Amino acid sequence: MRAVVQRVTRASVTVEGEVIGAIDSPGLLVLLGVTHTDTPAIADALADKTWNLRILDGERSCAQNAAPLLVVSQFTLYADTRKGRRPSWNAAAPGPVSEPLVDAYVAALRRRGAQVETGRFGALMQVALVNDGPMTICLEL
């Protein structure tokens, strides 16, 4: 499982002109990718790492600040561009495998008390954000 975590002052995700998820206060935007070997245990561990990652102002975490998260599934995080000019998506898990693991990640965050907004799995989404810092971290388990 791979996550690109961005510290934001606000972020939103829109599908077909409708905002379906948004955070309007300092928190994290998480772009989340799933590969074939990921499991619910990995989703839980990555959720814990994200929730407790101390990258907010004052080296604090979402857990410490009760800061919101916006989680957006993004299979393109597993693009392989080593050959040619067209990315290969072979390392990205297919929807029937990855969707339940994205849901498990979100559920694990919520079990920890997180306020989580999400995108819509498999949809063409437009993500808007104000990156704070900027601060962007790549996490992988």
Residue frames relative to the residue before (quaternion, step in Angstrom):
aa qw qx qy qz dx dy dz
M 1.0000 0.0000 0.0000 0.0000 0.00 0.00 0.00
R 0.1075 -0.7949 0.5971 -0.0052 3.52 -0.98 0.93
A 0.0221 -0.7963 0.6044 -0.0111 3.56 -0.98 0.90
V 0.1855 -0.7005 0.6755 0.1359 3.50 -1.17 0.76
V 0.1099 -0.8177 0.5649 -0.0125 3.53 -0.49 1.29
Q 0.0546 -0.8089 0.5852 -0.0124 3.55 -0.68 1.12
R 0.3557 -0.6918 0.5846 0.2303 3.54 -0.95 0.93
V 0.0138 -0.8218 0.5667 -0.0574 3.56 -0.71 1.12
T 0.4074 -0.6570 0.5593 0.2994 3.53 -1.29 0.33
R 0.7583 -0.1072 0.0380 0.6419 3.55 1.32 -0.44
A 0.0187 0.7831 -0.6210 0.0257 3.54 -1.25 0.50
S 0.0191 -0.7917 0.6105 0.0100 3.55 -1.21 0.53
V 0.1877 -0.7429 0.6283 0.1345 3.51 -1.32 0.38
T 0.1411 -0.7993 0.5841 0.0105 3.54 -0.90 1.10
V 0.0595 -0.7609 0.6457 0.0233 3.55 -1.11 0.83
E 0.8484 -0.0584 -0.0080 0.5261 3.57 -0.80 1.09
G 0.7490 -0.4332 0.2079 0.4562 3.56 0.91 0.99
E 0.6688 0.4690 -0.2952 0.4956 3.60 1.27 -0.06
V 0.3815 -0.6904 0.5637 0.2451 3.58 -0.89 0.96
I 0.1232 -0.8276 0.5464 0.0371 3.57 -0.59 1.16
G 0.7884 0.0451 -0.0445 0.6119 3.57 1.26 -0.23
A 0.1214 0.7967 -0.5824 0.1060 3.56 -0.95 0.83
I 0.1054 -0.7257 0.6700 0.1154 3.51 -1.30 0.51
D 0.1990 -0.8213 0.5319 0.0543 3.54 -0.89 1.01
S 0.6909 0.3636 -0.2841 0.5566 3.56 1.24 0.46
P 0.7008 -0.4681 0.2998 0.4470 3.61 -1.16 0.37
G 0.2642 0.7362 -0.5818 0.2230 3.53 -0.92 1.03
L 0.5798 -0.5838 0.4456 0.3528 3.56 -1.19 -0.61
L 0.2187 -0.6863 0.6756 0.1574 3.50 -1.25 0.72
V 0.0867 -0.8034 0.5890 0.0092 3.57 -0.74 1.08
L 0.1442 -0.7375 0.6561 0.0692 3.56 -0.76 1.13
L 0.0917 -0.8537 0.5116 -0.0334 3.58 -0.48 1.23
G 0.0629 -0.7943 0.6042 0.0038 3.55 -0.84 1.06
V 0.2156 -0.7733 0.5895 0.0896 3.55 -1.15 0.73
T 0.1661 -0.7691 0.6097 0.0960 3.55 -1.07 0.82
H 0.7591 -0.4514 0.2550 0.3936 3.57 -1.33 0.31
T 0.7353 0.4410 -0.2382 0.4562 3.61 0.99 -0.73
D 0.4658 0.6930 -0.4455 0.3228 3.61 1.22 0.01
T 0.1584 -0.7773 0.6075 0.0414 3.52 -1.24 0.69
P 0.6639 -0.4713 0.3730 0.4449 3.61 -1.23 0.14
A 0.6143 0.5431 -0.3536 0.4502 3.63 1.06 -0.64
I 0.6408 0.5000 -0.3214 0.4860 3.59 1.02 -0.75
A 0.6282 0.5300 -0.3347 0.4610 3.60 0.98 -0.82
D 0.6579 0.5070 -0.3047 0.4662 3.59 0.97 -0.85
A 0.6699 0.4972 -0.3015 0.4617 3.60 0.90 -0.90
L 0.6651 0.4857 -0.3098 0.4751 3.59 0.97 -0.79
A 0.6095 0.5344 -0.3501 0.4694 3.60 1.06 -0.67
D 0.6490 0.5110 -0.3159 0.4667 3.59 0.95 -0.84
K 0.6452 0.5182 -0.3106 0.4677 3.57 0.96 -0.89
T 0.6631 0.5040 -0.3012 0.4642 3.59 0.92 -0.91
W 0.6764 0.5202 -0.2862 0.4359 3.58 0.84 -1.04
N 0.7767 0.3464 -0.1631 0.5002 3.57 1.04 -0.82
L 0.4188 0.7131 -0.4617 0.3207 3.59 1.29 0.08
R 0.2722 -0.8065 0.5109 0.1201 3.56 -0.57 1.18
I 0.3170 0.7522 -0.5161 0.2594 3.56 0.32 1.31
L 0.4916 0.6254 -0.4595 0.3951 3.59 1.21 0.18
D 0.7442 -0.3908 0.2850 0.4607 3.56 -1.31 0.20
G 0.8189 0.2027 -0.1781 0.5066 3.56 -0.96 0.91
E 0.5001 -0.6737 0.3945 0.3746 3.58 1.27 0.45
R 0.4078 0.6877 -0.4846 0.3549 3.52 0.95 0.97
S 0.4285 -0.6991 0.5205 0.2380 3.56 -1.28 0.42
C 0.6563 -0.4520 0.4015 0.4513 3.56 -1.31 0.06
A 0.6183 0.5522 -0.3420 0.4425 3.58 1.03 -0.77
Q 0.6944 0.4746 -0.2732 0.4668 3.58 0.92 -0.88
N 0.7669 0.3716 -0.1823 0.4904 3.59 1.01 -0.82
A 0.3250 -0.7287 0.5123 0.3178 3.59 1.29 -0.25
A 0.2550 0.7992 -0.4964 0.2235 3.55 1.08 0.85
P 0.4836 -0.6873 0.4655 0.2777 3.61 -1.05 0.75
L 0.2078 -0.7471 0.6173 0.1327 3.53 -1.34 0.39
L 0.1644 -0.7253 0.6576 0.1199 3.53 -1.22 0.65
V 0.1084 -0.8140 0.5706 0.0118 3.58 -0.53 1.22
V 0.0281 -0.7963 0.6026 -0.0443 3.56 -0.77 1.13
S 0.3690 -0.7222 0.5377 0.2307 3.60 -0.69 1.06
Q 0.0483 0.8055 -0.5855 0.0779 3.55 -0.97 0.88
F 0.2403 -0.8084 0.5243 0.1175 3.57 -0.06 1.30
T 0.5865 0.6167 -0.3704 0.3721 3.60 1.12 -0.54
L 0.4922 0.6450 -0.4418 0.3828 3.61 1.23 -0.11
Y 0.7048 0.4156 -0.2598 0.5128 3.58 1.24 -0.34
A 0.2688 0.7664 -0.5314 0.2409 3.59 1.12 0.59
D 0.1757 -0.7457 0.6332 0.1102 3.54 -1.07 0.79
T 0.0464 -0.8308 0.5537 -0.0316 3.56 -0.49 1.24
R 0.3393 0.7795 -0.4770 0.2228 3.60 1.20 0.35
K 0.7757 0.2571 -0.1471 0.5573 3.60 1.08 -0.64
G 0.8616 0.1339 -0.0961 0.4801 3.53 -1.04 0.78
R 0.6055 -0.5781 0.4308 0.3370 3.50 -1.33 -0.39
R 0.6673 0.4526 -0.2934 0.5136 3.55 1.28 -0.12
P 0.4279 -0.7148 0.4824 0.2707 3.63 -0.67 1.02
S 0.3071 -0.6936 0.6181 0.2063 3.51 -1.24 0.60
W 0.2503 -0.7793 0.5605 0.1260 3.58 -0.99 0.84
N 0.2954 0.8092 -0.4734 0.1839 3.62 1.25 0.25
A 0.6773 0.5001 -0.3046 0.4453 3.61 1.03 -0.67
A 0.5914 0.5551 -0.3740 0.4497 3.61 1.20 -0.31
A 0.4457 -0.6813 0.5119 0.2743 3.57 -0.92 0.91
P 0.5144 -0.6333 0.4671 0.3408 3.62 -1.05 0.65
G 0.7418 -0.4622 0.2850 0.3935 3.55 -1.27 0.49
P 0.6866 0.4862 -0.3165 0.4381 3.64 0.78 -0.89
V 0.6629 0.4568 -0.2971 0.5134 3.59 1.22 -0.43
S 0.7535 0.4436 -0.2329 0.4256 3.57 0.76 -1.04
E 0.6157 0.5755 -0.3750 0.3861 3.63 0.91 -0.73
P 0.6801 0.4635 -0.3232 0.4670 3.66 0.81 -0.79
L 0.6536 0.5044 -0.3249 0.4613 3.61 1.09 -0.58
V 0.5911 0.5165 -0.3642 0.5011 3.60 1.12 -0.56
D 0.6475 0.5106 -0.3119 0.4720 3.59 0.97 -0.86
A 0.6397 0.5236 -0.3209 0.4621 3.61 1.03 -0.78
Y 0.6233 0.5339 -0.3270 0.4686 3.58 1.04 -0.79
V 0.6699 0.4887 -0.2891 0.4783 3.59 0.87 -0.97
A 0.6544 0.5086 -0.3124 0.4642 3.61 0.93 -0.88
A 0.6412 0.5215 -0.3246 0.4600 3.60 1.01 -0.78
L 0.6241 0.5144 -0.3371 0.4819 3.59 1.04 -0.72
R 0.6782 0.4970 -0.2929 0.4551 3.59 0.87 -0.94
R 0.6116 0.5420 -0.3503 0.4576 3.62 1.05 -0.67
R 0.6769 0.4746 -0.2806 0.4876 3.56 1.16 -0.59
G 0.6205 -0.5780 0.3267 0.4173 3.57 1.28 0.02
A 0.4361 0.7231 -0.4431 0.3010 3.58 1.26 0.13
Q 0.3414 -0.6496 0.6363 0.2379 3.50 -1.30 0.63
V 0.0277 0.8310 -0.5493 0.0838 3.58 -0.37 1.24
E 0.1326 -0.7254 0.6717 0.0717 3.51 -1.07 0.94
T 0.1592 -0.8076 0.5623 0.0799 3.60 -1.12 0.53
G 0.4901 -0.5781 0.5529 0.3464 3.46 -1.43 0.16
R 0.5084 -0.6013 0.4950 0.3674 3.58 -1.24 -0.44
F 0.4622 -0.7157 0.4510 0.2661 3.54 -0.51 1.20
G 0.8483 0.1865 -0.1583 0.4696 3.55 -0.96 0.96
A 0.5777 0.5967 -0.3831 0.4043 3.60 1.22 -0.13
L 0.4843 -0.5796 0.5505 0.3557 3.52 -1.32 0.30
M 0.0315 -0.8379 0.5422 -0.0544 3.55 -0.37 1.28
Q 0.2199 -0.7075 0.6504 0.1675 3.51 -1.28 0.54
V 0.1360 -0.7947 0.5906 0.0344 3.54 -0.73 1.15
A 0.0832 -0.7741 0.6272 0.0210 3.54 -0.88 1.02
L 0.0895 0.8041 -0.5820 0.0817 3.55 -1.00 0.80
V 0.2286 -0.6826 0.6628 0.2060 3.47 -1.38 0.30
N 0.2570 -0.7840 0.5520 0.1204 3.53 -0.32 1.33
D 0.2719 -0.7862 0.5442 0.1088 3.55 -0.79 1.10
G 0.7287 0.3993 -0.3080 0.4634 3.56 -0.47 1.18
P 0.3326 0.4745 -0.2810 -0.7651 1.68 0.88 -2.32
M 0.1261 -0.7649 0.6295 0.0514 3.53 -1.21 0.67
T 0.1280 0.7716 -0.6068 0.1415 3.56 -0.57 1.23
I 0.0602 -0.7978 0.5990 -0.0324 3.55 -0.80 1.12
C 0.2513 -0.7382 0.6045 0.1629 3.58 -1.07 0.77
L 0.0832 -0.7824 0.6169 0.0199 3.58 -0.85 1.03
E 0.0482 0.7961 -0.6021 0.0387 3.54 -1.04 0.74
L 0.0409 -0.7753 0.6302 0.0120 3.55 -1.00 0.89
